[in-house]
Amino acid sequence: MFKKTAIVAGIALALSATAQAEYQWELGADYSTGEVDIGSASPDKDVISGSGTYFIDAVDDTKGPLAEAAFLDRASSINIFASNGEIDGDFVKDLGVKNYGMQIHSVFSDGGWIADFGYKRIENDTLSTSLAAGPLPTPRAQRGLDTIDVDQFALGFGKYLTDRTTLVFTYAYSDIDEAGDYNTYRLDLEHLFQFSFGDIKAEASYGLVDVSVNDELEDKDDIDIYKVGATYYFNKNIGLGVNYGEEDFDSDAFQRWEANASWFITDQWEVSVNYLDGEFDDIDDVEEKAVTIGTRYRF
């Protein structure tokens, strides 16, 4: 009788461990707050965002850091996201900033081939040209706010070069209402190093943006985009990372530094924080700073 009880208990424990080592849904929410310094003006920017991801097959999270479970398990997924916020400053009040969209990520596990499709809609308020040059009336109805709508479509193709290495090429087409369109080309490389003292996820990307959206910009140089980053995982639950990015324009470059930390309090629940600091090379009075806190829950 004792042996039978032990066997049943062992099977139940094994099934429980297996259940806890897999998930098929991930829900997330983030709150970002910061400011953009432009000379003497420092408008605040606050954004709330949310996302939901469904994985076609249950994801095994026992292969490495919990934050990299989908990457290591070659998981295919469908993701939807949305954000809503505003820019509020001394001279400009309540300019809306929002976007929403979806992304489909497919991995063909037999050969490790990757195919991505994404759509994103951006709707940002801006001041109309006729009023931007003169004093702004106080009531919102009289400010002449316009909305810049941008539709972005992206296609990506790539491959798992090893079990822990991916290389993906992405083409994105962006259509700006009443301003034309532009094309973006990007190459992303990711690799997870696994050591006895922890794991390191390294990322590098290069992109090129064709800025010839209308006749006035036809002779402008393309924008080069660079980004490198690394995250060190002390164990499967905790990671600390840094990222550096640069957008190289015709006569200047905008640089961004980021530091982030993530902690899986349980195997299902993650909390994170990210700090961003960006500035131009040759323009001293333009700077961007933001702090983002977020949470993710898996089931």
C-alpha positions in Angstrom: 0.0 0.0 0.0 2.8 2.4 0.9 4.6 1.7 -2.5 1.4 2.4 -4.4 0.9 5.7 -2.6 4.5 6.7 -3.3 4.1 5.9 -7.0 0.9 7.9 -7.3 2.4 10.8 -5.4 5.5 10.7 -7.7 3.3 10.7 -10.8 1.3 13.6 -9.5 4.4 15.6 -8.7 5.9 14.9 -12.1 2.7 16.1 -13.8 2.6 19.2 -11.6 6.2 20.1 -12.5 5.4 19.6 -16.2 2.4 21.8 -16.0 4.3 24.6 -14.3 7.1 24.3 -16.9 4.8 25.3 -19.8 2.7 28.2 -20.8 0.6 29.2 -23.8 -0.5 32.8 -23.1 1.4 35.9 -22.0 -0.3 39.2 -21.0 1.7 42.4 -20.4 1.2 46.0 -19.2 3.6 48.9 -19.1 3.6 52.5 -17.9 6.2 54.9 -19.3 6.9 58.4 -18.1 9.5 60.9 -19.1 10.3 64.2 -20.8 11.8 65.6 -24.0 14.0 68.7 -23.4 13.9 71.1 -26.3 15.7 74.3 -25.3 13.8 75.9 -22.4 10.7 73.7 -23.0 10.4 70.3 -21.3 7.1 68.7 -22.2 6.2 65.5 -20.2 5.2 62.3 -21.9 3.1 59.6 -20.3 2.1 56.4 -22.1 0.2 53.3 -20.9 0.5 50.1 -23.1 -0.8 46.6 -23.1 -0.2 43.4 -25.0 -1.4 39.8 -25.3 0.5 36.9 -26.9 -0.9 33.5 -27.8 1.7 30.7 -28.6 0.6 28.1 -31.1 2.1 25.4 -29.0 2.8 25.4 -25.3 6.2 26.9 -24.5 8.7 24.8 -22.5 10.5 27.2 -20.1 13.1 24.8 -18.7 15.8 25.3 -21.3 17.3 28.5 -19.9 16.3 31.9 -18.5 12.6 32.3 -18.2 12.7 35.6 -20.2 14.2 33.7 -23.2 11.9 30.7 -23.1 10.1 31.4 -26.3 13.4 32.1 -28.1 15.0 28.9 -26.9 11.9 26.8 -27.6 11.4 28.2 -31.2 7.9 29.2 -30.3 5.5 30.5 -32.9 3.1 33.2 -31.7 0.4 35.8 -32.4 0.8 39.1 -30.6 -1.5 42.1 -30.4 -0.6 45.4 -28.7 -1.9 48.9 -28.1 -0.7 52.1 -26.3 -2.2 55.4 -25.4 -0.7 58.5 -23.9 -0.1 62.2 -24.2 2.5 64.9 -24.3 1.9 67.8 -21.8 4.1 70.9 -21.6 4.1 74.6 -20.7 3.2 75.7 -24.3 1.7 72.5 -25.7 -1.2 70.7 -23.9 -2.6 67.2 -24.3 -1.1 66.1 -27.6 -2.3 62.5 -28.0 0.2 59.7 -28.9 -1.1 56.2 -29.5 -0.5 53.1 -31.6 -1.9 49.6 -32.0 -1.1 46.6 -34.1 -0.3 42.9 -34.3 2.6 40.6 -35.1 2.7 37.0 -36.3 5.9 35.1 -35.6 6.3 31.7 -37.2 9.1 29.2 -36.7 9.3 26.1 -38.8 11.1 23.9 -36.3 12.3 21.2 -38.7 14.7 23.6 -40.5 14.6 26.5 -38.0 13.3 28.9 -40.6 11.6 32.1 -39.4 8.8 34.1 -41.0 7.3 37.3 -39.5 4.5 39.6 -40.4 3.6 42.8 -38.6 1.2 45.7 -38.8 1.3 48.9 -36.8 -1.0 52.0 -36.8 0.4 55.2 -35.3 -1.9 58.1 -34.6 -0.1 61.1 -33.1 -1.5 64.6 -32.6 0.6 67.6 -33.9 0.2 71.3 -34.2 -1.1 72.5 -37.6 1.5 74.5 -39.6 -0.7 77.6 -39.7 -0.8 78.0 -35.9 2.7 76.6 -35.0 4.4 79.9 -36.1 2.2 82.1 -33.9 0.7 82.3 -30.4 -1.4 79.3 -29.5 -4.9 79.9 -28.2 -5.7 78.3 -24.9 -8.9 76.2 -25.7 -8.1 72.8 -27.3 -10.8 73.4 -30.0 -8.9 76.5 -31.2 -5.4 75.0 -31.3 -5.6 73.6 -34.8 -4.4 70.1 -33.8 -3.9 67.7 -36.6 -3.4 63.9 -36.5 -0.5 62.3 -38.3 -1.5 58.8 -39.2 1.1 56.2 -40.2 0.4 52.6 -41.3 3.4 50.3 -41.1 3.7 46.8 -42.7 6.6 44.6 -42.0 7.8 41.3 -43.4 10.7 39.3 -41.9 12.6 36.2 -43.0 15.4 34.4 -41.1 16.7 31.3 -39.6 18.0 29.6 -36.4 21.7 29.3 -37.3 22.2 27.2 -34.1 19.9 26.2 -31.3 20.6 29.6 -29.6 21.4 31.9 -32.6 19.0 33.7 -35.0 19.5 35.9 -38.0 16.5 37.8 -39.4 16.1 40.3 -42.2 13.1 42.6 -42.0 11.6 44.9 -44.6 9.0 47.5 -43.5 6.9 49.8 -45.5 5.4 52.9 -43.9 2.6 55.1 -45.3 2.3 58.6 -43.9 -1.0 60.3 -44.6 -0.6 63.2 -47.1 3.2 63.0 -46.8 4.2 59.9 -48.9 5.9 56.7 -47.7 9.3 55.4 -46.8 11.1 52.0 -46.6 13.1 50.4 -43.8 15.6 47.5 -44.1 17.0 45.9 -41.0 19.2 42.9 -40.1 19.0 41.4 -36.6 21.4 38.9 -35.0 20.7 37.3 -31.6 22.7 34.7 -29.6 22.4 33.3 -26.1 25.7 32.3 -24.5 25.2 29.7 -21.7 27.9 29.5 -19.0 28.3 27.8 -15.6 28.1 31.2 -13.9 25.0 32.5 -15.9 23.8 33.3 -19.3 24.3 36.2 -21.6 21.9 37.2 -24.4 23.7 39.4 -27.0 21.9 41.3 -29.8 23.1 43.4 -32.7 21.2 45.1 -35.5 21.7 47.4 -38.5 19.0 49.2 -40.4 18.6 51.6 -43.3 15.7 54.1 -43.7 15.0 55.5 -47.1 13.8 59.1 -46.3 12.7 60.0 -49.8 9.1 60.4 -48.9 8.4 63.5 -51.1 10.2 65.8 -53.6 11.6 68.0 -50.8 13.4 65.1 -49.2 14.5 63.4 -52.4 18.1 64.5 -52.1 18.5 63.7 -48.4 20.8 60.9 -47.3 19.3 57.7 -45.9 19.2 57.2 -42.1 21.5 54.5 -40.7 20.4 52.8 -37.6 22.7 50.8 -35.3 21.9 48.9 -32.1 23.8 46.6 -29.8 22.9 45.2 -26.4 23.5 42.5 -23.9 21.6 41.0 -20.9 23.2 39.0 -18.2 21.1 36.4 -16.4 22.3 35.6 -12.9 19.9 32.7 -12.9 16.7 31.7 -14.7 14.7 34.5 -12.9 16.8 37.7 -12.9 18.4 39.6 -15.7 20.2 42.9 -16.1 20.8 44.5 -19.5 22.2 47.5 -21.3 21.6 48.7 -24.9 23.1 51.4 -27.1 21.5 52.7 -30.3 22.3 55.4 -32.8 20.4 57.0 -35.7 22.8 58.6 -38.1 21.2 61.5 -40.0 22.4 63.7 -42.8 24.4 66.0 -40.5 24.0 64.7 -37.0 23.3 61.5 -34.9 20.8 60.7 -32.2 22.2 58.4 -29.5 20.2 56.3 -27.0 21.4 54.5 -23.9 19.1 52.0 -22.1 19.5 50.0 -18.9 16.9 47.4 -17.8 16.3 44.8 -15.2 13.7 42.0 -15.1 12.7 39.6 -12.3 10.4 36.6 -12.4 9.0 36.6 -9.0 7.4 33.3 -9.8 7.8 31.2 -13.0 4.6 32.9 -14.3 4.9 36.5 -13.1 7.6 39.0 -14.2 8.2 42.6 -13.3 10.7 44.9 -15.1 12.1 48.4 -15.2 13.8 50.3 -18.1 15.6 53.6 -18.1 16.3 55.5 -21.4 18.5 58.5 -22.0 18.9 59.9 -25.6 20.5 63.0 -27.1 21.9 64.4 -30.3 25.7 64.6 -30.9 25.9 68.2 -31.9 22.7 69.7 -30.4 23.2 70.3 -26.7 19.6 71.4 -25.8 17.7 68.4 -27.1 17.4 65.4 -24.8 15.0 62.6 -24.1 14.6 60.7 -20.8 12.1 58.1 -19.8 11.4 55.4 -17.2 9.2 52.4 -18.0 7.9 49.9 -15.5 6.2 46.8 -16.7 4.7 43.4 -15.7 4.1 40.1 -17.6 1.9 37.1 -16.6 2.0 33.7 -18.2 -0.4 30.8 -18.0 
